[in-house]
Every structure is written in structure tokens, then in C-alpha cells.
């Protein structure tokens, strides 16, 4: 995360610029890009599998099946990888994040029960603009003109796909 105050409109530096960490910008991008692409590869089918499930069950049942999957992964992390759960400020943020996961899951499930996946999912993909605004306000991250333009293009694409 870049340090400094919340600013909008600063230009991104050259691709080989070195940031606060001293690492080349390309290397820092590679570190987060693979898991981001994995997210996309898994989120895409999620809209389809969720819609298929919701054709035969109500969203509360789907939430219960999803909870079973989460519990299974939790047991693997706690037992197999010996992860620990610490109580402290981070635990509160973790619990709040979990509530947001449940809330978003419930909202998208309700939307998928009532609409086509090919329309619902692209509209839900507009959430990054809200994330970007919150990152500036809450985390003090910088939002460059290039990132603003890219986000606007994504939102425009969502609007075009959903109408």
C-alpha cells in the first residue's frame, strides 16, 4: 500500500519506477496479479453455479451449503496448516469482513433468483468504484487519473452490458 494522504489525480509513474518498498513496480504488480486473475477465474463460474443452484433451492439453503464449504476450509487451515485465530483489533475487521461476505452473498443470491445471471453479475461487477472511493477515504490510498479512467471504463461497460 502506498503511503501518504488521500489524493486524487496524481499521474502513475513509469512502469519500472520504484515505490516505497524499493521493488520495481512490475514485480509488485506480479505479486497481486496472479491471485486477482484466480479471483476472476473463480468468480465467473460462481454466477453460473449460483444460478443453477438457485433454480432448485432458495438462497438460505445455498448459504448453508456455502457455509459448509467455508467450515471445511477453516478446519483444514486450523488443523492441517495450524493457523491460529488471535483476538484483537484485526479480529474485529475479520469478523466485519465475514459479515460483508454473507451480506453480498445474500444480495447476489436474491438478485440471481429474480434475474438473469448474464445481467445480474455484470452489474455486481461495478462494486470496485465503491471500493476505490473507500480506499481513498478510509485507507488513504491514492487514486490516479489512470485508475479513475480505468474504473470509469469498467463502469461504462457494466452499464452497456446490463441494458
Secondary structure as UniProt FT lines:
FT   TURN            15..16
FT   TURN            20..21
FT   HELIX           25..54
FT   TURN            55..56
FT   HELIX           59..75
FT   HELIX           76..80
FT   HELIX           89..114
FT   HELIX           117..124
FT   TURN            125..126
FT   HELIX           127..139
FT   HELIX           145..162
//
